[in-house]
Amino acid sequence: MTRSTDEVLARAAVLALIAQAELTPKPGLADTRDLQARATGADLLALRWSAKALTPGFAAMAAAARRPGEPTRALREELGAIGRCAEWTMARSGGGAATGPFHHGALWVMGLLVAAAALRPGAGPEEVTATAKRIADHPDRGAPRRPSPGSHVSATYGAPGARGEARAAFPHVRRALDALSRARTAGATETQARLDALLTVMSTLQDTGPLYRAGPPGLRRVKEGAYAVLEAGGTATSEGAAALSALDAELRERGIAPRGSAALLAGALFLDGLPAPAVTGTSVTAPSAR
C-alpha cells in the first residue's frame, strides 16, 4: 500500500459519512430536510464540512496502520491520538462545536475500519471487521479519563456502547451489509436499501443515544418502531413507508436520535464502497442513490 491508497481510504470514509448524512428520511436523525437546523439541531451543510475535515485524520490512521502492519497496542494508542486531533479539527471546521456529537461515534467506527482496511488490503468485510476488533481489544493509555454520555449509559444500563460493538467485530455493521444486499436483490432503490439497513441496525442495537435521552422505554420504542417498518416489508412498500413516517415523526417530536445506528450504517457504507479484490484504484465512491 502507498500514500495514495491511504488517501483513497480516507476519501472513501468521508464519502460514506456524507452518504449517511444525506440519506433521507432517517427517523429522528439529521438529513436533507434539516438544511437550516429546523428539526434535529444539525445543519446538514455543516455536517458535510465537518466530515470533509476528517480526511487528513483518516489518511493518517491508514498510514499509521501500514507502519507496523499488525494490530498492536502501539497502533491502538496512535489511532486514539490521531482521532482526538481529528475531532478537535472537525469541531472547528466551520460547522461549529454543535456538529461534534453527530460525527463523534462515527469517527471511532470509521477510524478503526479505515485502519483495518489498510492493514488488510483487498480483504472482505468479515476480515476487516475482525481486524478492527483486534485493534479495539487493546487499551488506549492516552484516552481521557473524563466520563462521557456513552460511558454513563454503559455504566447505568450495561449497554456495550461503541467500544463493545468494536470488540465484538462490529456485528451490526455486518448486519447492515446483509440488509443492503437483501434489499438490492429484492429490487429496492439504493435509498430504500440503505434505509432498510439503518432500520435493521436500529431494531436490535443497544444504542446509547436513545438510552441517554429517554432511558430504556425510549430505546425500546426505537427498536419496536424500526422492527415494525421491516415487518411491513421495508421502506419499499407503502405500509413500510407509512410506518417509517410515523416513527420519524415520533422520534423527532421526542428528540430521540439513534446516532449510534447512523454511525454503524456509515461504517457499512464504507466497507460496501471498497472495491474488490484489492484497493488499487485512485478513487472510491459509495454507491449513488437512484
N, C-alpha and C positions, 0 to 999 in steps of 0.2 A: 504494500500500500504506500501511497505517496501523499504529499501535502495536498495535491489537487483532490485526492479521494477524501481526505479529511473535510475539505470544503464541500464536496458533493454530499457527504453525510450530514454536514451542518445545514446545508440548504434543504435537504430532504426533511430534516427535523422541523425547520421553520415552516416549510410548506404544509406539513402535517398540522402544526399548531394553528396556522391560518385557516386551513380547510375545516378544522374542528370549530374554530370561532365563527366561521361564516355559515356553517350548516344551520339550516332554518326549516321548520321551527323546533328548537330544542326546549323541552319542558323545564321552565324555571331558570334557564341559562341565557347568557348574552348571545345574541345572534344578529342577523342583518336588520332586524326590527328595532335595534337599540342604538342607532347611529347617534342619537342625541341623549343617550343615557336616560331615557324616559322610564324604563321599566326595571331593569336589573341593576342600574347604577354603574354600568360599564359601557364606555364609549367604544364601539367596535373599531373605529379608526385608531384609537389609542391602543387597543389590543393588538392590532396589526403591527403598529410601530414597535411596541414592546416585544413582540415575537421576533421581529427582524433584528432587534438589538441583541438577541441571544446568539446570533450567527457566529461571532468570534468565539464565544464561550463554548459552543458545541464543537467547533473546529478544534479548539484547544483540548477538549475532552477526547476527541478521536485521536489526536496526536499523542496525548498522554498515554492512551491505551496501547498505541503502537510501540512505544519505547520498551516496556517490559515484556510485552507480548503475552502476558498471563494476568489473570485477575487477582493481583496481590493486594495485601493490606496497604502498601505504599500507594498503589494506584487508587484505591478507595479514598484515601486521605487527600490525594492530589485532586481527584474529581470533586470532592467536597469543597476544597479551597477554590477551585475554578467556579464551581456552582455558586458559591457565596459572592464572588466577584461579579459573576454574570447577573445575579439577582439585583445587586446594587446598581449595575449599569442599566438593567431593564427598568427599574423604578424611576430612573432619571432620563429615560429615553425620549421624553416628550409627552408620554401618556400620564405621567404623574404617579405618585405612590399608590393611587387607588387601583391601578391595574395590577399591582403586585400579587394580590391574593388569587387572581384569575389564572396566572401562569405559574404560581409557586409550586403546586403539586405536579404540574406538567413538566417543570424543569427537572425535578427529581426523576420522574419516569423517563423522560426523553434523554436526559444525560446518561443514565445507566444503559439505555438501549443503544444510544449512539456509540458509547464506549464498547459495548459488547459486539456491535456490528463491526467496529474497527478491529477488534481482537479476532473475530471470526469472519473474515471477508467471504462473501458468497454463501454463508450459512442460511438455512431456513429459519423461520420464526421459533421453532422448538429449541434449536441450538442457541439462537441469540438470547432468548429469554432465560435459558438455563445458564448461560454465561453471565447474564446480568445478575442472576441470583447469586452466583459465586462472588461477584464483586460486592453485592449488598450484604453478604454474610459477614464481611469484615467490619469491625467498628471504626469509627472516624474520631480519632482523639482530638481533632481540631474543631469538632462541631460545637456550637454554642450550647451552654447548659441551661439557658433560659427556657421556660415552658412555652408551648405553642398551643393554639386551639386544638390541633390534631393530637398532641400528646395528652392534653387534658381529657379529651374524649376517649382516647385509648385507655387511659388510667381509670376513667369513670365507668365506662361500659364494656371494656375488654375488646374493643374493635381493633383489628390488626393494623389499620391505617396504611399509609403509603409504604412504609418500611416493611410491614408484614406482607403486603402484596408483592413487593420485590423479592423478599426472601422465600416466597412460595413460587418463584419463577413466573410471576405475572399471569396467573390463571385467567384473569378477566380480560387481559389483552388478547390471549389466545381464544377465549370465548367470543370476543368481538370479531376476530378474524373469521372464525367459523360462521358467525351470523352474517357477516358480509358475503361470504361465499354462498351460503344458502339462499339469501335474498336475491343475489345476482342471478343464480341458477334458475330461480323461480320467475325471473323476468322483471324484477323491481327496477326502478330507476336507480341511479347511483345515490341520489339524495335519500330515497326511501331505504336503500340498503344500509346507508350509514346511520340513519335514524333508528332502524331496527337493531343495528349493532349497539348503539348507545343504550337503547331500551333494554337490550339483553344484559348489559353490564348493570344498569340501574336496578334490574329485577332481583339481583342477588348480592350486589356489593354492600358491605358494611360501610357505606360512605360516611366519612366523619363530618362532612359539611352539613347534611340534614340532621345528623345527631347533635352537632353543636348548636344548631339553630332551633331545633324543635324536639330534641330528645328521641327516644325510641318510637313514640307514636308518629312523629314526623317521618322518620326513616321507613317505618312500616308502610306509611301511605305512599311514599315514593316507590317502594318495591311493588306494592299492590297495583298502583296505577300503571307502572311500566308493564307488569305482567298482564294486565287487562288488555293493553294495546296489542301485545304479542298474541294473546289468546284469541283476539278478534281477527287475526290474520295478518297483523303487522300494519305498517303505515300505508302499504299499497292498496288496502281495502278501505271502503267507505266507512265501515264500522271501526276499523283501527284508527283511521284518521280522525274520526269523531272522538274516540277515546283519548287520543293524543291531545286534541284541542282542549278537552275538559281537564286533563291532567296539567297541561301547561297553564291554563287559567288559574287553577287552584294553587299550584306551586308559586306562581308569580304573586298572587294575592297574599300568600302567607310568607313570602320572602325566603322560600326554601330553594337553594341552588345546589344540585348534586354535582359539584365541581370535580370531585374525585372521579366520578364516572366519565366526565368530559376529558379529564387528563388521560385516562386509560384508553379512551377512544382515540385520542391523538397518537398515543403510542402504537395502537393497532394500525392507524393510517400510515404512520412512518414505516412500519415493517411491510405493510401491504404495498407501499410505493417503491420499495427497494427492488431493483432488477435482479433476476436470477440468470445464471447460477452464480455470478460474481459481480461486485460493484466495480465496474470498469469504465462506465460512461462518464461524460463530462457534465451531465445534468440529470437530476432526478425530479420527477414531478408526481405528486399524488394524483390518482385518477380523477379526472374532472367530472363534476356532476353533469348529468344530461337530462 
